[in-house]
Amino acid sequence: MTTTAPVNDQLPSARPPLMGWPAVVSVMLGIFAIVTTEILPIGLLTSIGSSFTISDGEAGLMMTMPGLLAAISAPLVTTATARFDRRLMLCVFMLLLALANFLAAAASDYWLMLISRIMVGITIGGFWSIGAGLAERLVPPASVGRATAVIFSAVPLGSVLGVPAGTLIGDLAGWRTAFTLMGALTVGVLIMLLVLVPPLPPVQATRLGVLGGMLRNVSIRFALLLTFLVVLAHFSTYTYVTPFLEQVTHASAGLITAFLLLYGAAGILGNFLGGAWVARYPRTVFGLAAGLIATVTLLLPALGRWEIGAVTLLIVWGIAYGAVPVASQTWFSKAAPHAPEAASVLFTASFQATFSIAALVGGVILDRTSPSTVMLLGGCTAVLMVLAIGAHFAQRLTGPDGKERS
């Protein structure tokens, strides 16, 4: 199957290694800024809601909007920008992200905040669909694997550090300051992209028809199912972890910040552990992560009433979720080794679409029940994923080399 279409016969000249790696780091920091901006409201949810006099569930729309727009823009941008210089597009999306952060910081009404989040969503789908596959154009062939790992490391780092960092800044100087500083960081990344990334004329573009054709792949459909269940379980609950800690644990603002920082540190550990094992044992890593998320969210309503119980479970949760992005991405890559860019687009679109649905569903449940109910339902969803992996494991035997086949 042809996965890409040539749009320019002139390949860019090879870049010297020392010039290529700063470009790789620039792209990684761009994705880091995007991921951090996307989840920044989680730790600031209550304070933002209070500023606009809305409920925590309504404030959760800030998480729904980016994911929905990213899911739509990921495949569309990949095809619509086929003939534009990739560096130019990266810079355009980074500028859009900076403007979104500054708009959020200055928003006088909630609808302005939602507009800024729409801008964030477009940036996520556009920047990610382009930046994820650039490693092979920035460094020598022997270094492509490491460069790709560096670029994708921005996902867990942004995911696990964005919430506690935003909460800490918001605690010290207010939530608007957190968005202002995020905007300033984004401007810095934009300058790095302009200075360090070489011109990247378009070479190939993934067709929409290829993406549709991949959905006939059984392994791709199963990867979509697993990603849907684990992301739904995680973000329908974690989006509202601050209200839980406030209302159930009765933790102070400073203690919540400390708890989320510990969660972030645990997430980094989980990312490294998952990354070390996922290539050989994708089912085990994915299943274990889902099992731990299920255990934590089911136990939180009972053990989370005490501070020691809450922080212990949050640490376990951080380790578990830290392995999820790399496990999901690896599963997609193994399911479609012949079409890495298309697999990346499907991963991004499915992850972001479910992210959006999860935040919305969790917010609706929260407004009608309680934070504890949100945790219990999220835990049940994670259990479904564990059962799905178990059923998949029962159908496929371990290979003769001792490696799992995904």
C-alpha positions in Angstrom: 0.0 0.0 0.0 1.3 3.4 -0.9 1.2 5.6 2.2 2.6 8.8 1.0 2.6 10.9 -2.1 5.6 12.8 -3.3 5.1 16.6 -3.6 8.7 17.7 -4.3 11.4 15.7 -6.0 14.2 17.8 -4.4 15.2 16.3 -1.1 16.8 18.7 1.4 20.5 18.4 1.7 21.9 16.4 4.7 22.3 18.4 7.8 25.5 18.2 9.9 24.8 16.4 13.1 25.6 19.3 15.3 23.1 21.5 13.5 20.5 18.8 13.4 20.2 18.0 17.1 19.4 21.6 18.2 16.6 21.5 15.6 15.3 18.2 17.1 15.4 19.8 20.6 13.4 22.8 19.2 10.7 20.5 17.8 10.6 18.6 21.1 10.2 21.9 23.1 7.4 22.9 20.7 5.5 19.7 21.5 6.3 20.2 25.2 4.8 23.7 25.1 1.7 22.3 23.3 1.1 19.4 25.7 1.7 21.6 28.8 -0.7 24.3 27.5 -3.3 21.7 26.7 -3.5 20.3 30.3 -2.6 23.5 32.2 -6.2 24.1 33.3 -6.4 20.8 35.2 -4.6 22.1 38.2 -6.2 25.5 37.8 -9.7 24.3 37.2 -11.3 25.5 40.5 -9.7 28.9 40.5 -10.6 29.6 36.8 -14.2 28.4 37.4 -14.4 30.8 40.4 -13.1 33.7 38.3 -15.9 33.2 35.7 -18.5 32.0 38.3 -19.0 28.6 36.6 -19.1 25.1 37.9 -16.1 22.7 37.8 -17.9 20.7 35.2 -18.4 23.7 32.9 -14.8 24.7 33.4 -13.9 21.2 32.1 -14.9 22.5 28.6 -11.4 24.0 28.6 -10.1 20.4 28.3 -12.8 19.3 25.9 -12.3 22.0 23.2 -8.6 21.4 22.4 -9.0 17.6 22.1 -11.9 17.9 19.8 -10.3 20.4 17.5 -7.0 18.5 17.6 -8.7 15.3 16.5 -10.2 17.1 13.5 -7.2 19.1 12.5 -4.6 16.3 12.7 -5.6 14.5 9.5 -6.8 17.7 7.8 -3.7 19.7 8.3 -1.5 16.7 7.3 -3.1 16.8 3.8 -3.9 20.5 3.5 -0.4 21.8 4.2 1.4 19.3 1.9 3.0 21.9 -0.3 4.1 24.3 2.5 7.6 24.4 4.0 7.4 22.4 7.2 9.5 24.9 9.2 7.1 27.7 8.2 4.1 25.6 9.4 5.7 24.8 12.7 6.4 28.5 13.3 2.8 29.4 12.3 1.3 26.9 14.8 3.7 28.0 17.6 2.7 31.6 17.0 -0.9 30.6 17.2 -0.2 28.8 20.5 1.5 31.9 22.0 -1.5 34.0 21.0 -3.9 31.5 22.6 -2.0 31.6 25.9 -2.0 35.4 26.0 -5.7 35.5 25.1 -6.4 33.1 28.0 -4.4 35.2 30.4 -6.3 38.3 29.4 -9.8 36.7 29.0 -12.5 38.8 30.6 -15.3 36.3 29.8 -15.4 32.5 29.7 -16.2 32.5 25.9 -12.9 34.2 25.3 -11.2 31.5 27.2 -12.9 28.9 25.1 -11.8 30.6 21.9 -8.2 30.4 23.2 -8.7 26.7 23.8 -10.0 26.2 20.2 -6.7 27.8 19.0 -4.8 25.4 21.2 -6.6 22.5 19.6 -5.8 23.5 16.1 -2.2 23.9 17.1 -2.1 20.5 18.6 -3.3 18.7 15.6 -1.3 20.8 13.1 2.1 20.9 14.9 2.0 17.3 16.0 1.1 15.8 12.6 4.0 17.7 11.1 6.6 17.6 13.8 6.3 13.9 14.8 7.9 12.7 11.5 10.7 15.2 11.1 13.5 13.3 12.9 14.7 11.6 9.7 15.1 15.0 8.0 17.1 16.6 10.8 19.7 14.1 11.7 21.8 11.3 10.0 20.0 8.0 9.5 21.9 6.3 12.3 20.5 8.8 14.8 16.9 8.9 13.6 15.7 6.5 16.4 17.2 8.5 19.1 16.0 11.8 17.6 12.5 10.4 17.4 12.7 9.3 21.0 13.8 12.8 22.0 10.8 14.4 20.2 8.3 12.0 21.7 9.7 12.5 25.2 7.9 15.8 25.2 4.6 14.0 25.6 5.1 12.4 29.0 7.2 15.2 30.2 4.5 17.8 29.3 1.8 15.5 30.6 3.3 14.8 34.0 4.9 18.2 34.6 2.3 20.6 33.1 -0.4 20.2 35.8 1.8 20.5 38.9 3.9 23.4 37.4 0.7 25.3 36.5 -0.8 24.6 39.9 2.3 25.9 41.6 2.5 29.1 39.5 -1.3 29.6 39.9 -1.0 29.1 43.6 1.8 31.7 43.9 0.7 34.4 41.5 -2.7 33.5 40.1 -3.9 31.4 37.1 -3.5 34.3 34.6 0.2 34.5 35.4 0.5 30.8 34.6 -0.9 31.4 31.1 1.2 34.5 30.6 4.4 32.6 31.5 3.3 29.8 29.2 2.9 32.3 26.4 6.3 33.7 27.0 7.8 30.2 26.9 6.0 29.6 23.6 7.5 32.7 22.1 11.0 31.5 23.1 10.3 28.2 21.4 9.1 30.0 18.3 12.4 31.9 18.1 14.3 28.6 18.5 12.4 27.1 15.6 13.1 30.1 13.4 16.8 30.1 14.3 17.7 26.4 14.6 15.4 24.5 12.3 16.6 24.5 8.6 14.2 25.1 5.7 12.2 21.9 5.2 10.5 22.0 1.8 7.7 19.4 1.5 8.7 16.0 0.3 5.8 13.7 1.1 2.2 13.9 2.3 -0.1 11.3 3.8 -3.4 10.9 1.9 -6.8 10.9 3.6 -7.6 7.7 1.7 -4.6 6.0 3.4 -5.9 6.9 6.8 -9.3 5.4 6.0 -7.7 2.3 4.6 -5.8 1.7 7.7 -9.0 1.4 9.7 -9.6 -1.9 8.0 -6.5 -3.2 9.8 -7.6 -5.3 12.8 -4.6 -4.4 14.8 -5.2 -0.7 14.2 -8.8 -1.0 15.3 -7.7 -2.8 18.5 -5.2 0.0 19.1 -8.0 2.5 18.7 -10.1 0.6 21.3 -7.3 0.4 23.8 -6.4 4.0 23.5 -10.1 5.0 23.8 -10.6 3.0 27.0 -7.4 4.0 28.8 -7.6 7.7 27.8 -11.3 7.8 28.8 -10.5 6.2 32.1 -7.6 8.6 32.9 -8.7 12.0 31.7 -12.4 11.6 32.9 -10.9 11.3 36.4 -7.6 13.1 36.4 -9.1 16.3 34.9 -11.1 16.6 38.1 -8.5 15.5 40.6 -8.2 19.0 42.1 -11.9 19.1 43.1 -11.5 15.6 44.5 -8.5 16.6 46.7 -10.3 19.8 47.8 -13.7 18.2 48.6 -12.9 14.7 49.7 -9.3 14.8 51.0 -9.8 18.4 52.2 -6.2 19.2 51.3 -4.9 22.8 51.3 -3.9 24.5 48.1 -0.2 24.2 49.0 -0.6 20.5 49.7 -2.4 19.9 46.5 0.4 21.5 44.6 2.9 19.2 46.4 0.8 16.1 45.7 0.7 17.0 42.0 4.4 17.6 41.9 4.9 14.1 43.3 2.5 12.8 40.7 4.6 14.5 38.0 7.9 13.0 39.3 6.3 9.6 39.4 5.1 10.0 35.8 8.6 10.6 34.6 9.7 7.4 36.2 6.7 5.6 34.7 7.7 6.9 31.2 11.3 5.6 31.5 10.1 2.3 32.9 7.4 1.9 30.2 9.8 3.0 27.4 12.4 0.4 28.5 9.9 -2.5 28.3 7.2 -1.6 25.8 9.1 -2.7 22.7 9.4 -6.3 23.9 6.2 -6.5 26.0 3.6 -4.1 24.7 0.6 -6.0 26.2 2.2 -6.3 29.6 3.1 -2.6 29.8 -0.2 -1.4 28.5 -2.2 -3.9 30.7 -0.2 -3.1 33.8 -0.7 0.6 33.3 -4.4 0.2 32.9 -4.6 -2.1 35.9 -2.9 0.4 38.1 -5.1 3.3 36.9 -8.1 1.1 37.6 -6.8 0.2 41.1 -6.0 3.8 42.0 -9.3 5.3 40.9 -11.4 2.6 42.5 -9.5 3.0 45.8 -9.4 6.8 45.9 -12.9 7.4 47.2 -12.1 5.2 50.2 -8.4 5.8 50.9 -8.3 9.3 49.4 -10.1 10.7 52.4 -6.8 10.7 54.2 -3.8 12.7 52.9 -1.3 9.8 53.1 -3.7 7.6 51.2 -4.3 10.2 48.5 -0.6 11.0 47.9 0.3 7.3 47.8 -2.3 6.6 45.2 -1.4 9.6 43.2 2.2 8.4 43.0 1.1 5.0 41.7 -1.2 6.8 39.3 1.7 8.9 38.0 3.8 5.9 37.4 1.0 4.1 35.6 0.0 7.0 33.3 3.6 7.9 32.5 3.8 4.6 30.5 0.5 5.2 28.6 1.5 7.5 25.8 4.6 5.5 24.8 2.7 2.2 25.1 -0.2 3.5 22.9 2.1 5.0 20.3 4.2 1.9 20.2 1.1 -0.3 19.7 0.1 1.9 16.7 3.6 1.8 15.2 3.7 -2.0 15.5 0.2 -2.3 13.9 1.3 -0.2 10.9 5.1 -0.4 10.4 4.7 0.4 6.7 3.0 3.8 7.4 4.6 5.5 10.4 3.3 9.0 9.6 -0.3 7.8 9.1 0.0 5.8 12.3 1.1 8.9 14.1 -1.8 10.9 12.7 -4.3 8.2 13.9 -2.6 8.0 17.3 -2.9 11.8 17.7 -6.5 12.0 16.4 -7.7 9.1 18.6 -5.9 10.2 21.7 -7.1 13.8 21.4 -10.7 12.9 20.5 -11.0 10.6 23.5 -9.3 13.2 25.7 -12.1 15.6 24.7 -14.8 13.1 25.3 -13.3 12.1 28.7 -13.2 15.7 30.0 -16.7 16.3 28.9 -18.1 13.1 30.4 -16.3 13.6 33.6 -17.5 17.1 33.9 -21.2 16.1 33.3 -20.9 13.3 35.9 -19.1 15.6 38.4 -21.9 18.3 38.2 -24.6 15.7 38.8 -22.9 13.5 41.4 -19.6 13.8 43.2 -15.8 13.6 42.6 -15.8 10.1 44.2 -18.4 8.9 41.7 -16.2 10.2 38.8 -13.3 8.2 40.2 -15.3 5.0 40.5 -16.7 5.2 37.0 -13.2 5.9 35.6 -11.9 2.9 37.4 -14.6 0.7 35.9 -13.6 1.9 32.4 -9.9 1.0 33.1 -11.0 -2.4 34.1 -12.7 -2.9 30.7 -9.4 -2.2 29.1 -7.6 -4.7 31.2 -10.2 -7.3 30.2 -9.8 -6.4 26.6 -6.0 -6.9 26.7 -6.6 -10.2 28.6 -8.9 -11.4 25.8 -6.4 -10.4 23.2 -3.7 -12.2 25.1 -5.8 -15.4 25.2 -6.1 -15.3 21.4 -2.5 -14.7 20.6 0.3 -16.9 21.9 3.7 -15.6 22.8 6.2 -15.7 19.9 9.0 -18.3 19.9 11.6 -15.6 20.7 9.9 -14.8 23.9 8.6 -11.5 22.7 5.0 -10.5 22.7 3.2 -9.9 19.4 0.9 -6.9 19.5 
